[in-house]
Amino acid sequence: MDQPIRILFVDDEINVLRSLERAFMDENYEILTASSGAEGLSALQSVSTVQVVISDYRMPEMNGVDFLRKVRKLWPDTVRIVLSGYADAASIVAAINEGQIYKFIPKPWNDDELKVTVVNALERYFLNQTNVQLTNELKNKNDELKRINDHLERLVSKTEPKIIPRKITPATVQILDSATAVGVIGVDHEGYIFQCNKEAMELCSFRQSDILGNRYQDKLPPEIIEFIEKNLGKQSMSARFLIHGEEIRVTASFMDNCCQAGMLLIFCK
Protein backbone atom coordinates (compact mmCIF):
# COMPACT_ATOMS: atom_id res chain seq x y z
CA MET A 1 0.00 0.00 0.00
CA ASP A 2 1.43 3.35 -1.07
CA GLN A 3 -0.37 5.52 1.47
CA PRO A 4 0.66 5.48 5.16
CA ILE A 5 -1.76 3.72 7.49
CA ARG A 6 -3.02 6.02 10.23
CA ILE A 7 -5.19 5.16 13.22
CA LEU A 8 -6.72 7.85 15.42
CA PHE A 9 -7.57 7.01 19.06
CA VAL A 10 -9.93 9.39 20.88
CA ASP A 11 -10.46 9.14 24.65
CA ASP A 12 -10.66 11.69 27.45
CA GLU A 13 -8.50 9.48 29.71
CA ILE A 14 -4.79 9.85 29.03
CA ASN A 15 -4.01 6.44 30.55
CA VAL A 16 -6.37 4.78 28.06
CA LEU A 17 -4.68 6.55 25.14
CA ARG A 18 -1.27 5.42 26.37
CA SER A 19 -2.49 1.82 26.69
CA LEU A 20 -3.83 1.90 23.14
CA GLU A 21 -0.55 3.33 21.84
CA ARG A 22 1.42 0.58 23.62
CA ALA A 23 -0.81 -2.10 22.12
CA PHE A 24 0.13 -0.96 18.61
CA MET A 25 3.70 0.15 19.17
CA ASP A 26 5.07 -2.85 17.22
CA GLU A 27 2.71 -2.37 14.28
CA ASN A 28 3.57 -0.45 11.13
CA TYR A 29 0.88 2.17 11.78
CA GLU A 30 1.07 5.89 12.38
CA ILE A 31 -0.82 6.45 15.64
CA LEU A 32 -2.66 9.70 16.34
CA THR A 33 -4.37 10.50 19.64
CA ALA A 34 -6.92 13.04 20.83
CA SER A 35 -8.52 13.63 24.23
CA SER A 36 -11.88 14.94 22.96
CA GLY A 37 -14.17 14.85 19.97
CA ALA A 38 -13.23 18.40 18.97
CA GLU A 39 -9.54 17.56 19.21
CA GLY A 40 -10.18 14.41 17.17
CA LEU A 41 -11.78 16.44 14.37
CA SER A 42 -8.78 18.77 14.37
CA ALA A 43 -6.42 15.80 14.15
CA LEU A 44 -8.33 14.45 11.14
CA GLN A 45 -8.14 17.84 9.43
CA SER A 46 -4.37 18.02 9.96
CA VAL A 47 -3.51 14.97 7.80
CA SER A 48 -4.47 13.79 4.34
CA THR A 49 -5.97 10.40 5.25
CA VAL A 50 -6.89 8.45 8.38
CA GLN A 51 -8.14 4.96 7.61
CA VAL A 52 -9.50 4.00 11.06
CA VAL A 53 -10.85 6.02 13.99
CA ILE A 54 -11.42 4.37 17.38
CA SER A 55 -13.28 6.50 19.91
CA ASP A 56 -14.47 6.13 23.50
CA TYR A 57 -18.23 6.58 23.95
CA ARG A 58 -18.38 8.44 27.27
CA MET A 59 -16.62 11.77 26.75
CA PRO A 60 -17.61 15.26 27.97
CA GLU A 61 -19.17 17.79 25.56
CA MET A 62 -19.34 15.34 22.63
CA ASN A 63 -19.87 11.60 23.11
CA GLY A 64 -18.24 9.02 20.85
CA VAL A 65 -21.30 8.32 18.69
CA ASP A 66 -21.86 12.02 17.98
CA PHE A 67 -18.16 12.42 17.18
CA LEU A 68 -18.15 9.45 14.81
CA ARG A 69 -21.34 10.72 13.17
CA LYS A 70 -19.45 13.92 12.28
CA VAL A 71 -16.50 11.85 11.07
CA ARG A 72 -18.81 9.94 8.77
CA LYS A 73 -20.20 13.17 7.34
CA LEU A 74 -16.79 14.77 6.71
CA TRP A 75 -14.68 11.65 5.96
CA PRO A 76 -17.16 8.94 4.86
CA ASP A 77 -14.44 6.47 3.81
CA THR A 78 -12.84 6.36 7.27
CA VAL A 79 -13.80 3.20 9.21
CA ARG A 80 -15.32 4.10 12.58
CA ILE A 81 -15.08 1.98 15.77
CA VAL A 82 -16.36 2.80 19.26
CA LEU A 83 -14.95 1.67 22.62
CA SER A 84 -17.29 1.53 25.60
CA GLY A 85 -18.61 -0.37 28.57
CA TYR A 86 -21.63 -2.65 28.24
CA ALA A 87 -23.89 -0.07 29.94
CA ASP A 88 -23.91 1.94 26.73
CA ALA A 89 -24.48 -1.05 24.43
CA ALA A 90 -28.08 -0.15 23.47
CA SER A 91 -27.14 3.32 22.20
CA ILE A 92 -24.15 1.95 20.34
CA VAL A 93 -26.10 -0.87 18.67
CA ALA A 94 -28.58 1.74 17.43
CA ALA A 95 -25.69 3.74 15.96
CA ILE A 96 -24.32 0.59 14.28
CA ASN A 97 -27.73 -0.07 12.72
CA GLU A 98 -27.79 3.51 11.40
CA GLY A 99 -24.46 2.91 9.68
CA GLN A 100 -22.57 5.42 11.80
CA ILE A 101 -20.24 2.80 13.29
CA TYR A 102 -18.46 -0.26 11.87
CA LYS A 103 -17.98 -2.10 15.18
CA PHE A 104 -18.35 -1.85 18.95
CA ILE A 105 -15.48 -3.01 21.18
CA PRO A 106 -16.28 -3.38 24.89
CA LYS A 107 -14.04 -2.07 27.65
CA PRO A 108 -11.80 -3.49 28.95
CA TRP A 109 -10.61 -4.70 25.57
CA ASN A 110 -8.33 -7.57 24.62
CA ASP A 111 -5.26 -6.31 22.74
CA ASP A 112 -5.16 -9.26 20.32
CA GLU A 113 -8.86 -8.97 19.52
CA LEU A 114 -8.48 -5.22 19.04
CA LYS A 115 -5.62 -5.77 16.58
CA VAL A 116 -7.69 -8.27 14.59
CA THR A 117 -10.56 -5.78 14.47
CA VAL A 118 -8.21 -3.08 13.15
CA VAL A 119 -6.86 -5.44 10.46
CA ASN A 120 -10.42 -6.24 9.37
CA ALA A 121 -11.28 -2.53 9.35
CA LEU A 122 -8.27 -1.78 7.16
CA GLU A 123 -9.23 -4.56 4.74
CA ARG A 124 -12.71 -3.04 4.56
CA TYR A 125 -11.24 0.41 3.89
CA PHE A 126 -8.90 -0.66 1.09
CA LEU A 127 -11.52 -2.92 -0.50
CA ASN A 128 -13.87 0.05 -0.65
CA GLN A 129 -11.10 2.20 -2.19
CA THR A 130 -10.48 -0.46 -4.84
CA ASN A 131 -14.19 -0.66 -5.64
CA VAL A 132 -14.38 3.12 -6.02
CA GLN A 133 -11.33 3.11 -8.31
CA LEU A 134 -12.73 0.32 -10.50
CA THR A 135 -16.11 2.04 -10.68
CA ASN A 136 -14.47 5.28 -11.79
CA GLU A 137 -12.36 3.47 -14.39
CA LEU A 138 -15.45 1.71 -15.75
CA LYS A 139 -17.34 5.01 -15.91
CA ASN A 140 -14.44 6.65 -17.77
CA LYS A 141 -14.31 3.80 -20.28
CA ASN A 142 -18.06 3.91 -20.78
CA ASP A 143 -17.91 7.68 -21.29
CA GLU A 144 -15.13 7.21 -23.83
CA LEU A 145 -17.08 4.51 -25.66
CA LYS A 146 -20.14 6.75 -25.79
CA ARG A 147 -18.06 9.62 -27.15
CA ILE A 148 -16.66 7.40 -29.91
CA ASN A 149 -20.07 5.96 -30.77
CA ASP A 150 -21.67 9.41 -30.83
CA HIS A 151 -18.94 10.69 -33.14
CA LEU A 152 -19.26 7.77 -35.53
CA GLU A 153 -23.04 8.07 -35.57
CA ARG A 154 -22.64 11.71 -36.58
CA LEU A 155 -20.34 10.61 -39.38
CA VAL A 156 -22.88 8.03 -40.54
CA SER A 157 -25.74 10.55 -40.47
CA LYS A 158 -23.82 12.92 -42.78
CA THR A 159 -23.23 10.36 -45.54
CA GLU A 160 -25.56 9.76 -48.53
CA PRO A 161 -26.71 7.04 -48.61
CA LYS A 162 -26.34 6.26 -44.90
CA ILE A 163 -23.24 4.13 -44.93
CA ILE A 164 -19.90 4.32 -43.14
CA PRO A 165 -17.29 5.64 -45.60
CA ARG A 166 -14.17 3.57 -46.22
CA LYS A 167 -12.10 6.74 -46.17
CA ILE A 168 -12.35 8.80 -43.01
CA THR A 169 -10.84 12.13 -42.09
CA PRO A 170 -7.53 12.58 -40.23
CA ALA A 171 -9.51 14.15 -37.39
CA THR A 172 -11.49 10.92 -36.96
CA VAL A 173 -8.30 8.85 -37.00
CA GLN A 174 -6.87 11.09 -34.29
CA ILE A 175 -10.00 10.70 -32.15
CA LEU A 176 -9.97 6.91 -32.47
CA ASP A 177 -6.25 6.63 -31.80
CA SER A 178 -6.61 8.81 -28.70
CA ALA A 179 -9.00 6.23 -27.25
CA THR A 180 -6.16 4.42 -25.50
CA ALA A 181 -8.47 2.47 -23.18
CA VAL A 182 -10.36 0.69 -25.95
CA GLY A 183 -9.69 -0.84 -29.34
CA VAL A 184 -11.90 0.25 -32.24
CA ILE A 185 -12.36 -1.51 -35.61
CA GLY A 186 -14.71 -0.03 -38.21
CA VAL A 187 -16.30 -2.22 -40.91
CA ASP A 188 -18.22 -0.75 -43.84
CA HIS A 189 -21.53 -1.96 -45.27
CA GLU A 190 -19.74 -4.41 -47.59
CA GLY A 191 -17.75 -6.02 -44.80
CA TYR A 192 -14.42 -4.28 -45.46
CA ILE A 193 -12.29 -2.98 -42.59
CA PHE A 194 -11.77 0.76 -43.03
CA GLN A 195 -10.41 1.71 -39.59
CA CYS A 196 -8.36 0.04 -36.83
CA ASN A 197 -6.96 2.21 -34.05
CA LYS A 198 -3.68 1.61 -32.21
CA GLU A 199 -5.25 -0.13 -29.21
CA ALA A 200 -7.07 -2.64 -31.45
CA MET A 201 -3.87 -3.37 -33.36
CA GLU A 202 -2.02 -4.02 -30.09
CA LEU A 203 -4.76 -6.21 -28.63
CA CYS A 204 -5.13 -8.30 -31.79
CA SER A 205 -1.47 -8.11 -32.95
CA PHE A 206 -2.50 -6.51 -36.24
CA ARG A 207 -0.41 -4.36 -38.54
CA GLN A 208 -2.40 -1.55 -40.13
CA SER A 209 -1.13 -2.43 -43.61
CA ASP A 210 -2.30 -6.04 -43.16
CA ILE A 211 -5.87 -5.31 -42.00
CA LEU A 212 -7.17 -2.13 -43.64
CA GLY A 213 -9.09 -2.74 -46.87
CA ASN A 214 -9.60 -6.44 -46.13
CA ARG A 215 -12.85 -8.21 -45.33
CA TYR A 216 -13.32 -8.83 -41.63
CA GLN A 217 -14.00 -12.54 -42.35
CA ASP A 218 -10.40 -12.84 -43.61
CA LYS A 219 -8.68 -11.09 -40.70
CA LEU A 220 -10.60 -11.45 -37.43
CA PRO A 221 -10.32 -14.56 -35.21
CA PRO A 222 -12.86 -17.29 -36.12
CA GLU A 223 -14.71 -17.08 -32.81
CA ILE A 224 -15.28 -13.33 -33.25
CA ILE A 225 -16.46 -13.85 -36.85
CA GLU A 226 -18.93 -16.48 -35.60
CA PHE A 227 -20.10 -14.11 -32.85
CA ILE A 228 -20.68 -11.31 -35.41
CA GLU A 229 -22.53 -13.45 -37.90
CA LYS A 230 -24.78 -14.97 -35.26
CA ASN A 231 -25.87 -11.49 -34.19
CA LEU A 232 -26.30 -9.74 -37.54
CA GLY A 233 -29.34 -7.50 -37.43
CA LYS A 234 -29.18 -6.86 -33.71
CA GLN A 235 -28.38 -3.35 -32.56
CA SER A 236 -25.55 -4.16 -30.16
CA MET A 237 -24.14 -7.34 -28.62
CA SER A 238 -21.19 -8.11 -26.31
CA ALA A 239 -19.18 -11.20 -25.41
CA ARG A 240 -15.82 -12.08 -23.86
CA PHE A 241 -13.03 -13.78 -25.81
CA LEU A 242 -9.54 -15.01 -25.04
CA ILE A 243 -7.21 -13.12 -27.40
CA HIS A 244 -3.49 -13.94 -27.17
CA GLY A 245 -3.97 -15.23 -23.62
CA GLU A 246 -5.87 -12.15 -22.40
CA GLU A 247 -9.61 -11.93 -21.76
CA ILE A 248 -11.12 -9.15 -23.89
CA ARG A 249 -14.70 -7.92 -24.02
CA VAL A 250 -15.86 -7.37 -27.61
CA THR A 251 -18.92 -5.24 -28.37
CA ALA A 252 -20.40 -5.23 -31.88
CA SER A 253 -22.60 -2.24 -32.74
CA PHE A 254 -24.47 -2.54 -36.03
CA MET A 255 -25.30 0.69 -37.82
CA ASP A 256 -28.80 1.08 -39.29
CA ASN A 257 -30.73 -2.06 -40.25
CA CYS A 258 -29.27 -5.56 -40.52
CA CYS A 259 -25.69 -4.33 -40.83
CA GLN A 260 -26.47 -2.54 -44.11
CA ALA A 261 -24.59 0.58 -43.03
CA GLY A 262 -21.63 -1.09 -41.39
CA MET A 263 -20.39 -2.21 -38.01
CA LEU A 264 -18.29 -0.92 -35.12
CA LEU A 265 -16.26 -3.35 -33.00
CA ILE A 266 -15.10 -2.20 -29.55
CA PHE A 267 -12.35 -4.17 -27.77
CA CYS A 268 -12.07 -3.52 -24.02
CA LYS A 269 -9.97 -5.25 -21.34
C-alpha positions as CSV (number, residue, x, y, z in Angstrom):
1,M,0.0,0.0,0.0
2,D,1.4,3.4,-1.1
3,Q,-0.4,5.5,1.5
4,P,0.7,5.5,5.2
5,I,-1.8,3.7,7.5
6,R,-3.0,6.0,10.2
7,I,-5.2,5.2,13.2
8,L,-6.7,7.8,15.4
9,F,-7.6,7.0,19.1
10,V,-9.9,9.4,20.9
11,D,-10.5,9.1,24.6
12,D,-10.7,11.7,27.5
13,E,-8.5,9.5,29.7
14,I,-4.8,9.9,29.0
15,N,-4.0,6.4,30.6
16,V,-6.4,4.8,28.1
17,L,-4.7,6.5,25.1
18,R,-1.3,5.4,26.4
19,S,-2.5,1.8,26.7
20,L,-3.8,1.9,23.1
21,E,-0.5,3.3,21.8
22,R,1.4,0.6,23.6
23,A,-0.8,-2.1,22.1
24,F,0.1,-1.0,18.6
25,M,3.7,0.1,19.2
26,D,5.1,-2.8,17.2
27,E,2.7,-2.4,14.3
28,N,3.6,-0.4,11.1
29,Y,0.9,2.2,11.8
30,E,1.1,5.9,12.4
31,I,-0.8,6.4,15.6
32,L,-2.7,9.7,16.3
33,T,-4.4,10.5,19.6
34,A,-6.9,13.0,20.8
35,S,-8.5,13.6,24.2
36,S,-11.9,14.9,23.0
37,G,-14.2,14.8,20.0
38,A,-13.2,18.4,19.0
39,E,-9.5,17.6,19.2
40,G,-10.2,14.4,17.2
41,L,-11.8,16.4,14.4
42,S,-8.8,18.8,14.4
43,A,-6.4,15.8,14.1
44,L,-8.3,14.5,11.1
45,Q,-8.1,17.8,9.4
46,S,-4.4,18.0,10.0
47,V,-3.5,15.0,7.8
48,S,-4.5,13.8,4.3
49,T,-6.0,10.4,5.2
50,V,-6.9,8.5,8.4
51,Q,-8.1,5.0,7.6
52,V,-9.5,4.0,11.1
53,V,-10.9,6.0,14.0
54,I,-11.4,4.4,17.4
55,S,-13.3,6.5,19.9
56,D,-14.5,6.1,23.5
57,Y,-18.2,6.6,24.0
58,R,-18.4,8.4,27.3
59,M,-16.6,11.8,26.7
60,P,-17.6,15.3,28.0
61,E,-19.2,17.8,25.6
62,M,-19.3,15.3,22.6
63,N,-19.9,11.6,23.1
64,G,-18.2,9.0,20.9
65,V,-21.3,8.3,18.7
66,D,-21.9,12.0,18.0
67,F,-18.2,12.4,17.2
68,L,-18.2,9.4,14.8
69,R,-21.3,10.7,13.2
70,K,-19.4,13.9,12.3
71,V,-16.5,11.8,11.1
72,R,-18.8,9.9,8.8
73,K,-20.2,13.2,7.3
74,L,-16.8,14.8,6.7
75,W,-14.7,11.7,6.0
76,P,-17.2,8.9,4.9
77,D,-14.4,6.5,3.8
78,T,-12.8,6.4,7.3
79,V,-13.8,3.2,9.2
80,R,-15.3,4.1,12.6
81,I,-15.1,2.0,15.8
82,V,-16.4,2.8,19.3
83,L,-14.9,1.7,22.6
84,S,-17.3,1.5,25.6
85,G,-18.6,-0.4,28.6
86,Y,-21.6,-2.6,28.2
87,A,-23.9,-0.1,29.9
88,D,-23.9,1.9,26.7
89,A,-24.5,-1.0,24.4
90,A,-28.1,-0.2,23.5
91,S,-27.1,3.3,22.2
92,I,-24.2,2.0,20.3
93,V,-26.1,-0.9,18.7
94,A,-28.6,1.7,17.4
95,A,-25.7,3.7,16.0
96,I,-24.3,0.6,14.3
97,N,-27.7,-0.1,12.7
98,E,-27.8,3.5,11.4
99,G,-24.5,2.9,9.7
100,Q,-22.6,5.4,11.8
101,I,-20.2,2.8,13.3
102,Y,-18.5,-0.3,11.9
103,K,-18.0,-2.1,15.2
104,F,-18.4,-1.9,18.9
105,I,-15.5,-3.0,21.2
106,P,-16.3,-3.4,24.9
107,K,-14.0,-2.1,27.7
108,P,-11.8,-3.5,28.9
109,W,-10.6,-4.7,25.6
110,N,-8.3,-7.6,24.6
111,D,-5.3,-6.3,22.7
112,D,-5.2,-9.3,20.3
113,E,-8.9,-9.0,19.5
114,L,-8.5,-5.2,19.0
115,K,-5.6,-5.8,16.6
116,V,-7.7,-8.3,14.6
117,T,-10.6,-5.8,14.5
118,V,-8.2,-3.1,13.1
119,V,-6.9,-5.4,10.5
120,N,-10.4,-6.2,9.4
121,A,-11.3,-2.5,9.3
122,L,-8.3,-1.8,7.2
123,E,-9.2,-4.6,4.7
124,R,-12.7,-3.0,4.6
125,Y,-11.2,0.4,3.9
126,F,-8.9,-0.7,1.1
127,L,-11.5,-2.9,-0.5
128,N,-13.9,0.0,-0.7
129,Q,-11.1,2.2,-2.2
130,T,-10.5,-0.5,-4.8
131,N,-14.2,-0.7,-5.6
132,V,-14.4,3.1,-6.0
133,Q,-11.3,3.1,-8.3
134,L,-12.7,0.3,-10.5
135,T,-16.1,2.0,-10.7
136,N,-14.5,5.3,-11.8
137,E,-12.4,3.5,-14.4
138,L,-15.4,1.7,-15.7
139,K,-17.3,5.0,-15.9
140,N,-14.4,6.7,-17.8
141,K,-14.3,3.8,-20.3
142,N,-18.1,3.9,-20.8
143,D,-17.9,7.7,-21.3
144,E,-15.1,7.2,-23.8
145,L,-17.1,4.5,-25.7
146,K,-20.1,6.8,-25.8
147,R,-18.1,9.6,-27.2
148,I,-16.7,7.4,-29.9
149,N,-20.1,6.0,-30.8
150,D,-21.7,9.4,-30.8
151,H,-18.9,10.7,-33.1
152,L,-19.3,7.8,-35.5
153,E,-23.0,8.1,-35.6
154,R,-22.6,11.7,-36.6
155,L,-20.3,10.6,-39.4
156,V,-22.9,8.0,-40.5
157,S,-25.7,10.6,-40.5
158,K,-23.8,12.9,-42.8
159,T,-23.2,10.4,-45.5
160,E,-25.6,9.8,-48.5
161,P,-26.7,7.0,-48.6
162,K,-26.3,6.3,-44.9
163,I,-23.2,4.1,-44.9
164,I,-19.9,4.3,-43.1
165,P,-17.3,5.6,-45.6
166,R,-14.2,3.6,-46.2
167,K,-12.1,6.7,-46.2
168,I,-12.3,8.8,-43.0
169,T,-10.8,12.1,-42.1
170,P,-7.5,12.6,-40.2
171,A,-9.5,14.1,-37.4
172,T,-11.5,10.9,-37.0
173,V,-8.3,8.8,-37.0
174,Q,-6.9,11.1,-34.3
175,I,-10.0,10.7,-32.1
176,L,-10.0,6.9,-32.5
177,D,-6.2,6.6,-31.8
178,S,-6.6,8.8,-28.7
179,A,-9.0,6.2,-27.2
180,T,-6.2,4.4,-25.5
181,A,-8.5,2.5,-23.2
182,V,-10.4,0.7,-26.0
183,G,-9.7,-0.8,-29.3
184,V,-11.9,0.3,-32.2
185,I,-12.4,-1.5,-35.6
186,G,-14.7,0.0,-38.2
187,V,-16.3,-2.2,-40.9
188,D,-18.2,-0.7,-43.8
189,H,-21.5,-2.0,-45.3
190,E,-19.7,-4.4,-47.6
191,G,-17.7,-6.0,-44.8
192,Y,-14.4,-4.3,-45.5
193,I,-12.3,-3.0,-42.6
194,F,-11.8,0.8,-43.0
195,Q,-10.4,1.7,-39.6
196,C,-8.4,0.0,-36.8
197,N,-7.0,2.2,-34.0
198,K,-3.7,1.6,-32.2
199,E,-5.3,-0.1,-29.2
200,A,-7.1,-2.6,-31.5
201,M,-3.9,-3.4,-33.4
202,E,-2.0,-4.0,-30.1
203,L,-4.8,-6.2,-28.6
204,C,-5.1,-8.3,-31.8
205,S,-1.5,-8.1,-32.9
206,F,-2.5,-6.5,-36.2
207,R,-0.4,-4.4,-38.5
208,Q,-2.4,-1.5,-40.1
209,S,-1.1,-2.4,-43.6
210,D,-2.3,-6.0,-43.2
211,I,-5.9,-5.3,-42.0
212,L,-7.2,-2.1,-43.6
213,G,-9.1,-2.7,-46.9
214,N,-9.6,-6.4,-46.1
215,R,-12.8,-8.2,-45.3
216,Y,-13.3,-8.8,-41.6
217,Q,-14.0,-12.5,-42.4
218,D,-10.4,-12.8,-43.6
219,K,-8.7,-11.1,-40.7
220,L,-10.6,-11.4,-37.4
221,P,-10.3,-14.6,-35.2
222,P,-12.9,-17.3,-36.1
223,E,-14.7,-17.1,-32.8
224,I,-15.3,-13.3,-33.3
225,I,-16.5,-13.9,-36.8
226,E,-18.9,-16.5,-35.6
227,F,-20.1,-14.1,-32.9
228,I,-20.7,-11.3,-35.4
229,E,-22.5,-13.4,-37.9
230,K,-24.8,-15.0,-35.3
231,N,-25.9,-11.5,-34.2
232,L,-26.3,-9.7,-37.5
233,G,-29.3,-7.5,-37.4
234,K,-29.2,-6.9,-33.7
235,Q,-28.4,-3.3,-32.6
236,S,-25.5,-4.2,-30.2
237,M,-24.1,-7.3,-28.6
238,S,-21.2,-8.1,-26.3
239,A,-19.2,-11.2,-25.4
240,R,-15.8,-12.1,-23.9
241,F,-13.0,-13.8,-25.8
242,L,-9.5,-15.0,-25.0
243,I,-7.2,-13.1,-27.4
244,H,-3.5,-13.9,-27.2
245,G,-4.0,-15.2,-23.6
246,E,-5.9,-12.2,-22.4
247,E,-9.6,-11.9,-21.8
248,I,-11.1,-9.2,-23.9
249,R,-14.7,-7.9,-24.0
250,V,-15.9,-7.4,-27.6
251,T,-18.9,-5.2,-28.4
252,A,-20.4,-5.2,-31.9
253,S,-22.6,-2.2,-32.7
254,F,-24.5,-2.5,-36.0
255,M,-25.3,0.7,-37.8
256,D,-28.8,1.1,-39.3
257,N,-30.7,-2.1,-40.3
258,C,-29.3,-5.6,-40.5
259,C,-25.7,-4.3,-40.8
260,Q,-26.5,-2.5,-44.1
261,A,-24.6,0.6,-43.0
262,G,-21.6,-1.1,-41.4
263,M,-20.4,-2.2,-38.0
264,L,-18.3,-0.9,-35.1
265,L,-16.3,-3.3,-33.0
266,I,-15.1,-2.2,-29.5
267,F,-12.3,-4.2,-27.8
268,C,-12.1,-3.5,-24.0
269,K,-10.0,-5.3,-21.3
